[in-house]
Each structure stands twice: as C-alpha cells, then as structure tokens.
Amino acid sequence: MRLYVSRAQSAAHTGALVVRADPATVPAVVAAVRSFVPGERPPTIDVARERVAVALRPWRTSTALFLALGGVALALACVSIYSVMNYLISERLFEMGLRLALGAAAGDVVRLVLGQGVRLVLAGSLLGLAAALALGRVIESLLFQVSTFEPLIYGVATASFIVLAVGAMLPVARRAARVNPVDTLRAE
C-alpha cells in the first residue's frame, strides 16, 4: 500500500524522490534537492531506471525460467522424434536394402523416410495446435480481458518445431540410405 502525505504534515520525513536522469547527473540532483531542504534530512533519491529494473527483475527471471523449460521440452521432443524414427526405420531396414538393391537411389530413400516422418510430424502438429487452441479458450475464460489467440506465436512455434523435427529425422534418413543391400539381403 502506498500513501502520499505532504511533507509539511508528516513528522517522519521518509519520502523518496524518483528521478529520471542519467546516473552521472544524480549527484547534481542530490545537491539541488539538499539546497531546497536545508538542515533537514533530504528524501531518498533513486534513479527511475534502477527502480524499474528492480521491479522487473522477478518478471525477467520468470521469463528466463519459462524459456529454459521450453527449450528443454523442445530438446526432449526432438530426441523423442529421433528415437521413434530410428526405431521405425530399423524395423524396415530389409525394405530399404531391397529398394537400394533394386536400383533406388540413396536420395529416393532419404525422401521416402523424410516424407513419412514429416507426415507424422504434421499430423502431431495439427493435433497439438487444436489442443493448444482449445486449452487457450479455457484459460482465457479464467482471465479478465486477456486473449490467448496469437496467430504469430502459434505459427512460429509450429514452424520451428517442424524444422527441428526434420533436423532430428535427417540422420535417421541418411542412415537408411547407407544400408548395404548385400548385407541386408544376406541377413534375411
């Protein structure tokens, strides 16, 4: 709670003067204030920039924490996509070897693996967007005059996830394209 009292009415002079100035000019401001209030204890003088920085520190810390947790979640999602694609392709190594033995180019195998993976990622992204929009409406009903629908944020998040997912699938697709057809056919 803040209470503003005239200095003339207050016995305890515990006021604060907030100054918007360069930190280099603060001593001059302090001297000017002391000249107006001779013999009394002058009010505390703070630079507005410092007060704002102190007030914003918890918000900046929370934002940094949320960004870090989002980065960890994105990294876990990429590792999971890599693991799932690696498992799916390891189950189909015979098929990849057979395709390569019958004359398919390595680029064709890479496109096949990436195409199947991208279809899965797009389906998951659409489901995730639908869930985010639905849960956003629920959260929006709990808040006052706050909109949770930000198309730019949804678009950037989805596009970055798709790009990172393709990056996670690329090593698996390259490994599938390097399968030795002779060894694969011999193993079966």
C-alpha positions as CSV (number, residue, x, y, z in Angstrom):
1,M,0.0,0.0,0.0
2,R,1.3,3.4,-0.9
3,L,0.2,6.6,0.9
4,Y,1.2,10.1,-0.2
5,V,1.4,12.6,2.6
6,S,2.5,16.3,2.3
7,R,5.9,16.8,3.8
8,A,4.5,19.6,5.8
9,Q,2.0,17.3,7.5
10,S,4.4,14.5,8.2
11,A,6.7,14.3,11.2
12,A,8.8,11.5,9.7
13,H,10.4,12.6,6.5
14,T,10.8,9.2,4.8
15,G,9.9,10.2,1.4
16,A,11.5,9.2,-1.8
17,L,12.2,11.2,-4.9
18,V,12.3,9.3,-8.2
19,V,14.5,11.0,-10.8
20,R,14.6,10.2,-14.5
21,A,18.1,11.2,-15.4
22,D,21.5,9.8,-16.3
23,P,23.2,8.2,-13.4
24,A,26.1,10.7,-13.9
25,T,23.7,13.6,-13.1
26,V,22.4,12.1,-9.9
27,P,24.9,13.9,-7.6
28,A,23.8,17.2,-9.1
29,V,20.2,16.4,-8.4
30,V,21.0,15.4,-4.9
31,A,22.8,18.7,-4.3
32,A,19.8,20.6,-5.8
33,V,17.3,18.8,-3.5
34,R,19.5,19.4,-0.5
35,S,19.6,23.1,-1.3
36,F,15.8,23.2,-1.2
37,V,15.6,21.4,2.2
38,P,18.5,22.9,4.3
39,G,19.1,21.3,7.7
40,E,16.6,18.5,7.2
41,R,17.3,15.0,6.1
42,P,16.6,15.0,2.3
43,P,14.4,12.4,0.8
44,T,15.9,9.2,-0.6
45,I,16.8,9.8,-4.3
46,D,16.6,6.9,-6.7
47,V,17.1,6.7,-10.4
48,A,14.0,5.7,-12.2
49,R,15.9,3.2,-14.4
50,E,17.1,1.4,-11.3
51,R,13.7,1.3,-9.8
52,V,12.2,-0.1,-13.0
53,A,15.0,-2.7,-13.2
54,V,14.3,-3.8,-9.6
55,A,10.5,-4.0,-10.3
56,L,11.0,-6.0,-13.5
57,R,13.6,-8.5,-12.1
58,P,11.0,-11.1,-11.0
59,W,9.3,-11.0,-14.3
60,R,12.6,-11.3,-16.2
61,T,13.6,-14.2,-14.0
62,S,10.3,-16.0,-14.6
63,T,10.6,-15.4,-18.4
64,A,14.1,-16.8,-18.4
65,L,12.9,-19.8,-16.5
66,F,10.0,-20.4,-18.9
67,L,12.3,-20.1,-21.9
68,A,14.7,-22.6,-20.4
69,L,11.9,-25.1,-19.7
70,G,10.5,-24.6,-23.2
71,G,14.0,-25.3,-24.6
72,V,14.3,-28.4,-22.6
73,A,10.8,-29.5,-23.8
74,L,11.8,-28.9,-27.4
75,A,15.0,-30.8,-27.0
76,L,13.1,-33.7,-25.4
77,A,10.6,-33.6,-28.3
78,C,13.5,-33.7,-30.9
79,V,15.2,-36.6,-29.1
80,S,11.9,-38.5,-29.0
81,I,11.2,-37.9,-32.7
82,Y,14.7,-39.1,-33.5
83,S,14.2,-42.2,-31.3
84,V,10.8,-43.1,-32.8
85,M,12.0,-42.6,-36.4
86,N,15.2,-44.6,-35.6
87,Y,13.0,-47.5,-34.3
88,L,10.6,-47.4,-37.3
89,I,13.5,-47.4,-39.8
90,S,15.4,-50.1,-38.0
91,E,12.3,-52.3,-38.4
92,R,12.3,-51.5,-42.2
93,L,16.0,-51.9,-42.9
94,F,15.2,-55.0,-45.1
95,E,12.8,-53.0,-47.2
96,M,15.4,-50.1,-47.5
97,G,18.1,-52.6,-48.5
98,L,15.7,-54.2,-51.0
99,R,14.8,-50.9,-52.5
100,L,18.5,-50.0,-52.9
101,A,19.3,-53.4,-54.4
102,L,16.5,-52.9,-57.0
103,G,18.0,-49.6,-58.1
104,A,16.6,-46.9,-55.9
105,A,19.0,-44.0,-55.4
106,A,20.0,-43.0,-51.9
107,G,18.2,-39.7,-52.3
108,D,15.0,-41.6,-53.0
109,V,15.3,-43.5,-49.7
110,V,16.0,-40.2,-47.8
111,R,12.9,-38.6,-49.4
112,L,10.8,-41.6,-48.5
113,V,11.9,-41.6,-44.9
114,L,11.6,-37.9,-44.5
115,G,8.2,-37.8,-46.3
116,Q,6.8,-40.4,-43.9
117,G,8.3,-38.7,-40.9
118,V,7.1,-35.2,-42.0
119,R,3.5,-36.6,-42.4
120,L,3.6,-37.9,-38.8
121,V,5.0,-34.6,-37.5
122,L,2.4,-32.6,-39.4
123,A,-0.4,-34.7,-38.0
124,G,1.0,-34.3,-34.5
125,S,1.4,-30.5,-35.0
126,L,-2.2,-30.2,-36.1
127,L,-3.4,-32.1,-33.1
128,G,-1.1,-30.0,-30.8
129,L,-2.4,-26.8,-32.4
130,A,-6.0,-27.9,-31.9
131,A,-5.3,-28.8,-28.2
132,A,-3.5,-25.5,-27.6
133,L,-6.4,-23.5,-29.1
134,A,-8.9,-25.5,-27.0
135,L,-7.0,-25.1,-23.8
136,G,-6.3,-21.5,-24.6
137,R,-10.0,-20.9,-24.7
138,V,-10.4,-22.5,-21.2
139,I,-7.6,-20.4,-19.8
140,E,-9.0,-17.2,-21.5
141,S,-12.3,-17.8,-19.7
142,L,-10.4,-17.7,-16.4
143,L,-8.6,-14.4,-17.1
144,F,-10.0,-10.9,-17.5
145,Q,-9.5,-9.2,-20.9
146,V,-6.6,-11.4,-21.9
147,S,-6.6,-13.1,-25.3
148,T,-4.7,-16.3,-25.8
149,F,-5.1,-16.4,-29.5
150,E,-1.8,-15.1,-31.1
151,P,-1.5,-16.4,-34.6
152,L,2.1,-15.3,-35.0
153,I,3.1,-17.2,-31.9
154,Y,1.3,-20.3,-32.9
155,G,2.8,-20.1,-36.4
156,V,6.4,-19.5,-35.3
157,A,6.2,-22.3,-32.6
158,T,4.7,-24.8,-35.1
159,A,7.2,-23.9,-37.9
160,S,10.2,-24.1,-35.6
161,F,9.0,-27.4,-34.2
162,I,8.6,-28.8,-37.8
163,V,12.1,-27.6,-38.8
164,L,13.7,-29.1,-35.7
165,A,11.8,-32.4,-36.2
166,V,13.1,-32.6,-39.8
167,G,16.6,-31.9,-38.5
168,A,16.1,-34.8,-36.0
169,M,14.9,-37.1,-38.7
170,L,17.7,-36.3,-41.2
171,P,20.4,-38.5,-39.5
172,V,18.0,-41.5,-39.5
173,A,17.1,-41.0,-43.2
174,R,20.8,-40.8,-44.1
175,R,21.5,-44.0,-42.2
176,A,18.7,-45.7,-44.0
177,A,20.1,-44.6,-47.3
178,R,23.6,-46.0,-46.4
179,V,22.3,-49.5,-45.8
180,N,24.4,-52.1,-47.7
181,P,21.9,-54.0,-49.8
182,V,24.0,-57.2,-49.9
183,D,24.4,-57.4,-46.2
184,T,20.7,-56.7,-45.7
185,L,19.6,-59.5,-48.2
186,R,22.1,-61.9,-46.6
187,A,20.7,-61.2,-43.1
188,E,17.2,-62.3,-44.1
